[in-house]
Amino acid sequence: MHPPTMSNKQTQTSLSGTDFESADDSASMRTLFGDAGTYHVSAPMEANKRQVNGSVDAVSNEKESAIVDWSGPNDPENPQNFPRWRKWTITIMLGLMTICVTFASSVFSTATKVTGKKFHVSSEVMVLAVSLFVLGFAFGPVIFGPLSELHGRKKLLFVGMFIFYIFQIPVAVAQNLQTIFICRFLGGVFASAPLAIVSGVLGDMFEPVERGIAMSIFAGATFVGPVAGPIVGGFVVMSFLSWRWTEQRVETGNWALHARAEEKVVSLRDIMTRYILRPFQMLALEPILLLVTLYIGFIYGFLYITFVAYPISFQEQRGWDEGIGSVSPEERLIPMAIGGIFLPIGMFWFGWTSSPHISWVPQVISGSFLGAGVLLIFLQVCSSQI
C-alpha cells in the first residue's frame, strides 16, 4: 500500500478511538496507518450498531465506516503478490506439517504386535489404533474445511496442530486400550487440519501454473509421512526406546475499519447450510465429484491397508524384523488414468508374489507400482478440485 496524499477533502481518522468522522462524498479513497499495519480504505459506508472493544458503539447515520480492501491488483498484502521466497517458504512449512501428521497416522502400525502383548490382546485388535486415526481424517475435514472459509486458515491450522500434539501425550503414557483408541481417534480429527486446509492456502497464493508445483510438494508430503512412519517406527520399536516413543517423537478493535466479509452477521443457519451441508450437496449434485471422492477414498484406504499387509508378509511369513520389514480438469485425467493402471498392476503383483516360497525381490518391486499409482491419482484429484 502506498503512503497517503491527504487532500483538503480528506479527514484524518484515529484508529484507536471509536469516533469515525465523516468525510466529504468526493473523497473516494483514503489510506490509514495504524499499529496493525497499513490499510487501504475504499468509499465510506453507513454502519449500524457494532461491537467495538467489548462494548456496543452506536454509529449514527451521520457517521460513516470504511471498507478495508486491497489497494489494487498489485497490493503486496494480497497472498498472490507475496514474494516468491515467502510463498515457497510457506509451502515448505505446510509440507512439513503434512508430513508430521501423516507420519503419526502410520507410525503406530509397527507397534501393534508389541502393544498387543502389553495389553493382552491380539495384534488385529491393535490395528484399530491405526484405523481410528485414519477415521479421524474422515471427520476432521468436515469441520476444518468449512470453518477455514469462514474464519480464515491460519488460526484453524495452528489450533488443529496444537491439539493434535497434545493428544500424542496420553497415547505415549497410556495404561489401557481405551486411552490409546480414544486419543488416536481425536488426534486424527485434529491432525486432519493440514490435509483440509493446505490445498486452499496454496490456491490462495499461487496462480494455476505455479500451483501445480506447489501441489506436488503437498502431495509428496502427504505420502512421505505415512510411508516413513512404519520404517522409522519399526526401528524405534526394536530399540530400547520401546513402542511409546513412536508417539513421544511425534488488530485495532475499531469496527470503522473492517472487511466486507465482516458486514454480514453469520447465523447458525448460515453455518449449517453454507458451510456444513454444502460439501454434501456438492457430492449429491455433482456425479463426477462424487465418483472421484469415492475413488480417492478407496485409494487412501488402500494405502493404509498396505501398512498392515507389508508387516504380515515380510515379518510373519518371511521372518524379517520390524526395522527391515516395513521397508484443465479433463487434462488431469490422463495421469490419473495412468495411475489407475499402475495401481491394480501393483495390487495383483503384490498378492501373487506374497508367498514365502517366492523370492522377496519381486514383491518389493511391486511397491513401486503401488506408490506410483496412489500418488498419481491423489495428486491429480487434489489439483483438479482447487
Order of alpha helices (4+ residues) and beta strands (2+ residues): beta-beta-beta-beta-beta-alpha-alpha-alpha-alpha-alpha-alpha-alpha-alpha-beta-alpha-alpha-alpha-alpha
